[in-house]
Amino acid sequence: MSDRLSTELPDRLTLDNPHDRGAVASPLPVVVQRVMIGLFVAGFVLSGVYAATEHWRRATFTLGTALLWLTVMRLTCDSKVIGLVAVRSRRFDALFTTALGAAMLWLSWSVDALGS
């Protein structure tokens, strides 16, 4: 027996999202899926920059748009590619990010600009 820890998983144990077992693989190439991730991260970071510079309406609009983009990603990308974004089933994640994104967009549109 070796002193080192084994990095192999026991039989039938996997790190895949259990909610996506048996799901059809994405028809998009992995490169396209990674570009989609990059666009999401760019939108997320940009919303943080807007928030840090006190442009809250732009920040909420950008974050809402990024969350709606995340919905598209969750429905079209493989769970192994998007990693931690795939929390629950595709349906739940898509509904959750759509609701949050729509709420953020509504918030950015509905609240008065307060003179800006």
DSSP file (Angstrom, degrees, kcal/mol; ACC not computed):
  #  RESIDUE AA STRUCTURE BP1 BP2  ACC     N-H-->O    O-->H-N    N-H-->O    O-->H-N    TCO  KAPPA ALPHA  PHI   PSI    X-CA   Y-CA   Z-CA
    1    1 A M              0   0    0      0, 0.0     2,-0.2     0, 0.0     0, 0.0   0.000 360.0 360.0 360.0 139.0    0.0    0.0    0.0
    2    2 A S        -     0   0    0      2,-0.1     4,-0.1     1,-0.1     0, 0.0  -0.501 360.0-139.0 -85.7 150.2    1.3    3.4   -0.9
    3    3 A D  S    S+     0   0    0     -2,-0.2    -1,-0.1     2,-0.1     2,-0.1   0.736  80.9  87.0 -76.1 -23.6    1.8    6.3    1.5
    4    4 A R  S    S-     0   0    0      1,-0.1     2,-0.2     0, 0.0    -2,-0.1  -0.421  88.5-105.5 -78.7 153.1    0.4    8.8   -1.0
    5    5 A L        -     0   0    0     -2,-0.1     2,-0.3     1,-0.1    -1,-0.1  -0.533  35.5-115.5 -74.4 141.5   -3.3    9.5   -1.2
    6    6 A S        -     0   0    0     -2,-0.2    -1,-0.1     1,-0.1     0, 0.0  -0.605  18.8-162.3 -78.1 136.6   -5.1    8.0   -4.2
    7    7 A T        +     0   0    0     -2,-0.3     2,-0.3     2,-0.1    -1,-0.1   0.404  61.0 100.1 -98.3   0.8   -6.5   10.6   -6.7
    8    8 A E  S    S-     0   0    0      1,-0.0    -2,-0.1     0, 0.0     0, 0.0  -0.653  70.9-128.1 -89.3 144.5   -8.8    8.1   -8.4
    9    9 A L        -     0   0    0     -2,-0.3     3,-0.1     4,-0.1    -2,-0.1  -0.607  29.9-101.8 -86.8 149.3  -12.5    7.9   -7.5
   10   10 A P    >   -     0   0    0      0, 0.0     3,-1.8     0, 0.0    -1,-0.1  -0.179  60.0 -66.0 -61.7 164.2  -14.1    4.6   -6.5
   11   11 A D  T 3  S+     0   0    0      1,-0.3     3,-0.1     3,-0.0     0, 0.0  -0.204 120.0   7.9 -54.6 141.2  -16.2    2.8   -9.1
   12   12 A R  T 3  S+     0   0    0      1,-0.2     2,-0.5    -3,-0.1    -1,-0.3   0.490  98.3 119.7  63.6   8.5  -19.4    4.6  -10.2
   13   13 A L    <   +     0   0    0     -3,-1.8     2,-0.3    -4,-0.0    -1,-0.2  -0.893  39.1 172.4-101.7 131.3  -18.5    7.8   -8.3
   14   14 A T        -     0   0    0     -2,-0.5    -3,-0.0     2,-0.1     0, 0.0  -0.929  42.2-137.5-137.7 158.2  -18.1   10.9  -10.5
   15   15 A L        +     0   0    0     -2,-0.3    -1,-0.0     2,-0.1    -2,-0.0   0.372  68.6 118.7 -94.1   2.8  -17.6   14.6  -10.1
   16   16 A D  S    S-     0   0    0      1,-0.1    -2,-0.1     2,-0.1     5,-0.1  -0.270  83.4 -89.1 -65.4 155.6  -20.2   15.3  -12.8
   17   17 A N    >   -     0   0    0      1,-0.2     3,-1.5     3,-0.1     4,-0.2  -0.541  34.7-146.6 -63.8 119.4  -23.3   17.3  -12.0
   18   18 A P  G >  S+     0   0    0      0, 0.0     3,-0.7     0, 0.0    -1,-0.2   0.754  96.0  60.2 -64.9 -21.6  -25.8   14.6  -10.9
   19   19 A H  G 3  S+     0   0    0      1,-0.2    71,-0.2    68,-0.2    69,-0.1   0.679 105.7  48.0 -76.9 -16.9  -28.6   16.6  -12.3
   20   20 A D  G X  S+     0   0    0     -3,-1.5     3,-2.2    69,-0.1    -1,-0.2   0.266  75.2 132.8-108.9  10.6  -27.1   16.5  -15.8
   21   21 A R  T <  S+     0   0    0     -3,-0.7     3,-0.1     1,-0.3     0, 0.0  -0.440  80.1  14.8 -62.6 131.0  -26.3   12.8  -16.0
   22   22 A G  T 3  S+     0   0    0      1,-0.3    -1,-0.3    -2,-0.2     2,-0.1   0.471  92.1 144.6  83.4   2.2  -27.5   11.5  -19.3
   23   23 A A    <   -     0   0    0     -3,-2.2    -1,-0.3     1,-0.1     2,-0.2  -0.433  58.4-101.8 -72.4 148.4  -27.9   15.0  -20.8
   24   24 A V        -     0   0    0     -2,-0.1    -1,-0.1    -3,-0.1     2,-0.0  -0.468  41.2-108.7 -70.2 138.8  -27.2   15.4  -24.5
   25   25 A A        -     0   0    0     -2,-0.2    -1,-0.1     1,-0.1    52,-0.0  -0.313  39.5 -95.5 -67.0 151.8  -23.8   17.0  -25.2
   26   26 A S        -     0   0    0      1,-0.1    -1,-0.1     2,-0.1    51,-0.1  -0.430  20.1-143.3 -68.3 138.5  -23.7   20.5  -26.5
   27   27 A P  S    S+     0   0    0      0, 0.0    -1,-0.1     0, 0.0    50,-0.1   0.633  75.9  97.3 -75.9 -12.1  -23.4   20.8  -30.3
   28   28 A L  S    S-     0   0    0     48,-0.4    50,-0.1     1,-0.1    -2,-0.1  -0.537  84.7-109.9 -77.6 140.5  -21.2   23.9  -29.8
   29   29 A P     >  -     0   0    0      0, 0.0     4,-1.9     0, 0.0     3,-0.3  -0.321  27.8-114.1 -63.0 153.8  -17.4   23.4  -30.0
   30   30 A V  H  > S+     0   0    0      1,-0.2     4,-2.3     2,-0.2     5,-0.2   0.850 116.0  59.1 -59.9 -35.8  -15.6   23.8  -26.6
   31   31 A V  H  > S+     0   0    0      1,-0.2     4,-2.0     2,-0.2    -1,-0.2   0.917 106.2  47.3 -60.6 -44.0  -13.8   26.9  -28.0
   32   32 A V  H  > S+     0   0    0     -3,-0.3     4,-2.2     1,-0.2    -1,-0.2   0.892 110.6  52.6 -64.8 -39.9  -17.2   28.6  -28.6
   33   33 A Q  H  X S+     0   0    0     -4,-1.9     4,-1.8     1,-0.2    -1,-0.2   0.888 109.5  49.0 -63.3 -38.8  -18.4   27.6  -25.1
   34   34 A R  H  X S+     0   0    0     -4,-2.3     4,-2.3     2,-0.2    -1,-0.2   0.855 108.2  53.3 -71.0 -33.9  -15.3   29.1  -23.6
   35   35 A V  H  X S+     0   0    0     -4,-2.0     4,-2.2     2,-0.2    -2,-0.2   0.903 107.1  52.8 -63.9 -40.4  -15.7   32.4  -25.5
   36   36 A M  H  X S+     0   0    0     -4,-2.2     4,-2.0     1,-0.2    -2,-0.2   0.896 108.4  50.2 -61.1 -40.0  -19.3   32.5  -24.1
   37   37 A I  H  X S+     0   0    0     -4,-1.8     4,-2.7     1,-0.2    -1,-0.2   0.913 108.5  53.0 -62.9 -42.8  -17.8   32.1  -20.6
   38   38 A G  H  X S+     0   0    0     -4,-2.3     4,-2.4     1,-0.2    -2,-0.2   0.886 107.6  50.7 -60.4 -39.9  -15.4   35.0  -21.4
   39   39 A L  H  X S+     0   0    0     -4,-2.2     4,-2.2     2,-0.2    -1,-0.2   0.893 110.8  49.2 -65.8 -39.4  -18.2   37.2  -22.5
   40   40 A F  H  X S+     0   0    0     -4,-2.0     4,-2.6     2,-0.2    -2,-0.2   0.940 111.8  47.8 -63.4 -46.9  -20.1   36.5  -19.2
   41   41 A V  H  X S+     0   0    0     -4,-2.7     4,-2.8     1,-0.2     5,-0.2   0.901 110.7  52.5 -62.5 -40.4  -17.0   37.2  -17.1
   42   42 A A  H  X S+     0   0    0     -4,-2.4     4,-2.6     1,-0.2    -1,-0.2   0.920 111.3  46.5 -61.6 -43.8  -16.4   40.4  -19.0
   43   43 A G  H  X S+     0   0    0     -4,-2.2     4,-2.1     2,-0.2    -2,-0.2   0.898 112.8  49.8 -64.4 -40.4  -20.0   41.6  -18.4
   44   44 A F  H  X S+     0   0    0     -4,-2.6     4,-1.6     2,-0.2    -2,-0.2   0.923 113.7  44.6 -64.0 -45.5  -19.8   40.6  -14.7
   45   45 A V  H  X S+     0   0    0     -4,-2.8     4,-2.2     1,-0.2    -2,-0.2   0.907 111.4  53.7 -66.0 -42.2  -16.5   42.5  -14.2
   46   46 A L  H  X S+     0   0    0     -4,-2.6     4,-2.5     1,-0.2    -1,-0.2   0.885 106.1  52.7 -61.1 -38.7  -17.8   45.5  -16.1
   47   47 A S  H  X S+     0   0    0     -4,-2.1     4,-2.3     1,-0.2    -1,-0.2   0.881 108.8  50.7 -64.7 -36.1  -20.9   45.6  -13.9
   48   48 A G  H  X S+     0   0    0     -4,-1.6     4,-2.4     2,-0.2    -2,-0.2   0.880 109.1  50.6 -66.5 -37.9  -18.5   45.6  -10.9
   49   49 A V  H  X S+     0   0    0     -4,-2.2     4,-1.7     2,-0.2    -2,-0.2   0.925 110.7  49.1 -64.6 -44.7  -16.5   48.5  -12.4
   50   50 A Y  H  <>S+     0   0    0     -4,-2.5     5,-3.0     1,-0.2    -2,-0.2   0.913 112.2  48.6 -60.7 -42.3  -19.7   50.5  -13.0
   51   51 A A  H ><5S+     0   0    0     -4,-2.3     3,-1.4     1,-0.2    -2,-0.2   0.900 109.7  52.0 -65.2 -39.8  -20.7   49.8   -9.4
   52   52 A A  H 3<5S+     0   0    0     -4,-2.4    -1,-0.2     1,-0.3    -2,-0.2   0.801 110.0  49.1 -67.1 -28.4  -17.3   50.9   -8.0
   53   53 A T  T 3<5S-     0   0    0     -4,-1.7    -1,-0.3    -5,-0.1    -2,-0.2   0.197 120.6-109.8 -96.8  16.4  -17.5   54.1  -10.0
   54   54 A E  T < 5S+     0   0    0     -3,-1.4     2,-0.6     1,-0.2    -3,-0.2   0.793  78.2 131.8  63.1  33.8  -21.0   54.8   -8.6
   55   55 A H     >< +     0   0    0     -5,-3.0     4,-2.3     1,-0.2    -1,-0.2  -0.657  24.8 164.9-106.1  71.0  -22.9   54.2  -11.9
   56   56 A W  H  >  +     0   0    0     -2,-0.6     4,-2.8     1,-0.2     5,-0.2   0.817  67.6  53.9 -66.9 -33.5  -25.4   51.9  -10.3
   57   57 A R  H  > S+     0   0    0      2,-0.2     4,-2.3     1,-0.2    -1,-0.2   0.930 112.3  44.6 -66.8 -42.6  -28.0   52.0  -13.1
   58   58 A R  H  > S+     0   0    0      2,-0.2     4,-2.8     1,-0.2     5,-0.2   0.893 113.5  52.4 -64.0 -38.8  -25.4   50.9  -15.6
   59   59 A A  H  X S+     0   0    0     -4,-2.3     4,-2.6     2,-0.2    -2,-0.2   0.931 111.7  44.0 -64.3 -45.8  -24.1   48.3  -13.2
   60   60 A T  H  X S+     0   0    0     -4,-2.8     4,-2.5     2,-0.2    -1,-0.2   0.888 115.1  49.3 -68.9 -36.6  -27.6   46.8  -12.6
   61   61 A F  H  X S+     0   0    0     -4,-2.3     4,-2.5    -5,-0.2    -2,-0.2   0.937 114.0  45.5 -64.6 -45.6  -28.3   46.8  -16.4
   62   62 A T  H  X S+     0   0    0     -4,-2.8     4,-2.4     2,-0.2    -2,-0.2   0.901 114.4  48.0 -65.9 -41.1  -25.0   45.2  -17.2
   63   63 A L  H  X S+     0   0    0     -4,-2.6     4,-2.3    -5,-0.2    -1,-0.2   0.909 111.6  50.3 -66.7 -41.0  -25.4   42.6  -14.4
   64   64 A G  H  X S+     0   0    0     -4,-2.5     4,-2.0     2,-0.2    -2,-0.2   0.914 111.8  47.8 -61.2 -43.0  -28.9   41.8  -15.6
   65   65 A T  H  X S+     0   0    0     -4,-2.5     4,-2.3     1,-0.2    -2,-0.2   0.906 110.8  51.7 -64.0 -41.2  -27.7   41.4  -19.1
   66   66 A A  H  X S+     0   0    0     -4,-2.4     4,-2.1     1,-0.2    -2,-0.2   0.887 108.9  50.9 -63.0 -38.4  -24.9   39.2  -18.0
   67   67 A L  H  X S+     0   0    0     -4,-2.3     4,-1.5     2,-0.2    -1,-0.2   0.876 109.6  49.5 -68.3 -36.7  -27.3   37.0  -16.0
   68   68 A L  H  X S+     0   0    0     -4,-2.0     4,-1.6     2,-0.2    -2,-0.2   0.880 110.3  51.2 -67.5 -36.0  -29.6   36.6  -19.1
   69   69 A W  H  X S+     0   0    0     -4,-2.3     4,-2.5     1,-0.2    -2,-0.2   0.879 105.4  56.6 -64.4 -37.2  -26.5   35.7  -21.0
   70   70 A L  H  X S+     0   0    0     -4,-2.1     4,-2.8     1,-0.2    -1,-0.2   0.854 102.3  55.9 -61.9 -34.7  -25.7   33.1  -18.3
   71   71 A T  H  X S+     0   0    0     -4,-1.5     4,-1.8     2,-0.2    -1,-0.2   0.935 108.0  47.2 -61.1 -46.1  -29.2   31.6  -19.0
   72   72 A V  H  X S+     0   0    0     -4,-1.6     4,-1.4     1,-0.2    -2,-0.2   0.911 112.9  50.2 -61.5 -42.1  -28.2   31.2  -22.6
   73   73 A M  H  X S+     0   0    0     -4,-2.5     4,-3.0     1,-0.2     3,-0.4   0.928 108.4  51.2 -61.5 -45.7  -24.9   29.6  -21.6
   74   74 A R  H  < S+     0   0    0     -4,-2.8    -1,-0.2     1,-0.2    -2,-0.2   0.847 112.8  46.3 -63.4 -33.5  -26.6   27.2  -19.2
   75   75 A L  H  < S+     0   0    0     -4,-1.8    -1,-0.2    -5,-0.2    -2,-0.2   0.722 124.7  30.3 -80.7 -21.2  -29.0   26.0  -21.8
   76   76 A T  H  < S+     0   0    0     -4,-1.4   -48,-0.4    -3,-0.4     2,-0.2   0.645 105.4  73.7-114.0 -17.6  -26.3   25.6  -24.5
   77   77 A C  S  < S-     0   0    0     -4,-3.0     2,-0.2    -5,-0.2   -47,-0.0  -0.647  81.0-104.9-102.5 156.8  -23.0   24.7  -22.8
   78   78 A D    >>  -     0   0    0     -2,-0.2     4,-2.0   -50,-0.1     3,-0.6  -0.480  24.6-126.5 -74.0 146.3  -21.9   21.5  -21.2
   79   79 A S  H 3> S+     0   0    0      1,-0.2     4,-1.4     2,-0.2     7,-0.3   0.843 109.6  57.9 -62.8 -34.2  -21.8   21.4  -17.4
   80   80 A K  H 34 S+     0   0    0      1,-0.2    -1,-0.2     2,-0.2     4,-0.1   0.817 108.6  46.6 -66.6 -28.7  -18.2   20.3  -17.5
   81   81 A V  H <4 S+     0   0    0     -3,-0.6    -2,-0.2     1,-0.2    -1,-0.2   0.911 116.0  40.9 -80.3 -44.2  -17.2   23.4  -19.4
   82   82 A I  H >< S+     0   0    0     -4,-2.0     3,-1.6     1,-0.2    -2,-0.2   0.596  87.8 179.0 -85.7  -8.8  -19.1   26.0  -17.4
   83   83 A G  G ><  +     0   0    0     -4,-1.4     3,-1.7     1,-0.3    -1,-0.2  -0.222  62.7  21.7  59.1-117.8  -18.1   24.3  -14.1
   84   84 A L  G 3  S+     0   0    0      1,-0.3    -1,-0.3    -2,-0.1    -2,-0.1   0.609 113.0  70.5 -67.2 -13.0  -19.4   26.0  -11.0
   85   85 A V  G <  S+     0   0    0     -3,-1.6     2,-1.5     1,-0.2    -1,-0.3   0.797  82.2  78.0 -72.6 -27.1  -22.2   27.8  -12.8
   86   86 A A    <   +     0   0    0     -3,-1.7    -1,-0.2    -7,-0.3   -66,-0.1  -0.651  56.2 147.3 -84.1  88.2  -24.0   24.5  -13.3
   87   87 A V        -     0   0    0     -2,-1.5    -1,-0.2     2,-0.2   -68,-0.2   0.924  64.1  -1.8 -91.4 -52.7  -25.4   24.2   -9.8
   88   88 A R  S    S-     0   0    0      1,-0.4   -69,-0.1    -3,-0.3   -71,-0.0  -0.179 108.3 -36.7-117.1-151.3  -28.7   22.4  -10.2
   89   89 A S     >  -     0   0    0     -2,-0.1     4,-2.7     1,-0.1    -1,-0.4  -0.322  59.8-110.3 -70.8 160.5  -30.6   21.1  -13.2
   90   90 A R  H  > S+     0   0    0    -71,-0.2     4,-2.6     1,-0.2     5,-0.2   0.904 118.5  52.0 -58.4 -41.7  -30.4   23.1  -16.4
   91   91 A R  H  > S+     0   0    0      2,-0.2     4,-2.6     1,-0.2     5,-0.2   0.940 111.9  44.4 -62.6 -48.3  -34.1   24.0  -16.1
   92   92 A F  H  > S+     0   0    0      2,-0.2     4,-2.8     1,-0.2     5,-0.2   0.947 115.3  47.5 -62.6 -48.6  -33.7   25.3  -12.5
   93   93 A D  H  X S+     0   0    0     -4,-2.7     4,-2.6     1,-0.2     5,-0.3   0.903 113.3  48.9 -60.2 -41.6  -30.5   27.2  -13.3
   94   94 A A  H  X S+     0   0    0     -4,-2.6     4,-2.1    -5,-0.3    -1,-0.2   0.920 113.7  45.6 -66.0 -43.6  -32.1   28.8  -16.4
   95   95 A L  H  X S+     0   0    0     -4,-2.6     4,-2.4    -5,-0.2    -2,-0.2   0.909 114.5  49.0 -65.0 -41.1  -35.2   29.8  -14.6
   96   96 A F  H  X S+     0   0    0     -4,-2.8     4,-2.4    -5,-0.2    -2,-0.2   0.939 114.1  43.2 -65.2 -48.6  -33.3   31.2  -11.7
   97   97 A T  H  X S+     0   0    0     -4,-2.6     4,-2.6    -5,-0.2    -1,-0.2   0.836 113.4  53.2 -70.0 -31.2  -30.8   33.2  -13.8
   98   98 A T  H  X S+     0   0    0     -4,-2.1     4,-2.8    -5,-0.3     5,-0.2   0.932 110.5  47.0 -65.7 -44.6  -33.7   34.5  -16.0
   99   99 A A  H  X S+     0   0    0     -4,-2.4     4,-2.2     2,-0.2    -2,-0.2   0.927 115.7  44.6 -63.2 -44.7  -35.6   35.7  -13.0
  100  100 A L  H  X S+     0   0    0     -4,-2.4     4,-2.4     2,-0.2    -2,-0.2   0.927 115.2  47.9 -65.9 -44.0  -32.6   37.4  -11.5
  101  101 A G  H  X S+     0   0    0     -4,-2.6     4,-2.5     1,-0.2    -2,-0.2   0.917 112.8  47.8 -63.0 -43.8  -31.5   38.9  -14.8
  102  102 A A  H  X S+     0   0    0     -4,-2.8     4,-2.7     1,-0.2    -1,-0.2   0.892 111.5  51.1 -64.7 -39.0  -35.1   40.2  -15.5
  103  103 A A  H  X S+     0   0    0     -4,-2.2     4,-2.5    -5,-0.2    -2,-0.2   0.907 110.9  48.4 -64.4 -41.1  -35.4   41.6  -12.0
  104  104 A M  H  X S+     0   0    0     -4,-2.4     4,-2.5     2,-0.2    -2,-0.2   0.921 112.8  47.4 -65.0 -43.8  -32.0   43.5  -12.4
  105  105 A L  H  X S+     0   0    0     -4,-2.5     4,-1.7     2,-0.2    -2,-0.2   0.914 112.7  49.4 -63.8 -42.0  -33.1   44.8  -15.8
  106  106 A W  H  X S+     0   0    0     -4,-2.7     4,-2.8     1,-0.2     5,-0.2   0.911 110.8  50.9 -62.2 -42.2  -36.4   45.9  -14.4
  107  107 A L  H  X S+     0   0    0     -4,-2.5     4,-1.6     1,-0.2    -2,-0.2   0.924 110.2  48.2 -61.8 -45.1  -34.7   47.6  -11.5
  108  108 A S  H  < S+     0   0    0     -4,-2.5    -1,-0.2     1,-0.2    -2,-0.2   0.813 118.7  41.1 -66.9 -28.2  -32.3   49.5  -13.7
  109  109 A W  H  < S+     0   0    0     -4,-1.7    -2,-0.2    -5,-0.2    -1,-0.2   0.833 116.2  45.6 -86.3 -34.9  -35.2   50.6  -16.0
  110  110 A S  H  < S+     0   0    0     -4,-2.8     2,-0.3    -5,-0.2    -3,-0.2   0.773  91.1  83.0 -88.1 -27.3  -37.9   51.4  -13.4
  111  111 A V  S  < S-     0   0    0     -4,-1.6   -54,-0.0    -5,-0.2     0, 0.0  -0.609  87.1-105.9 -84.8 137.6  -36.0   53.5  -10.7
  112  112 A D        -     0   0    0     -2,-0.3    -1,-0.1     1,-0.1    -2,-0.1  -0.238  22.0-125.7 -58.4 145.6  -35.6   57.2  -11.3
  113  113 A A    >   -     0   0    0      1,-0.1     3,-1.0    -3,-0.1    -1,-0.1   0.571  32.4-132.9 -73.3  -8.7  -32.1   58.2  -12.3
  114  114 A L  T 3  S-     0   0    0      1,-0.2    -1,-0.1     2,-0.1    -2,-0.0   0.883  71.5 -44.6  58.0  41.9  -32.0   60.8   -9.4
  115  115 A G  T 3         0   0    0      1,-0.0    -1,-0.2     0, 0.0    -2,-0.0   0.480 360.0 360.0  88.0   2.3  -30.6   63.5  -11.6
  116  116 A S    <         0   0    0     -3,-1.0    -2,-0.1     0, 0.0    -1,-0.0   0.461 360.0 360.0 -99.2 360.0  -28.0   61.6  -13.5
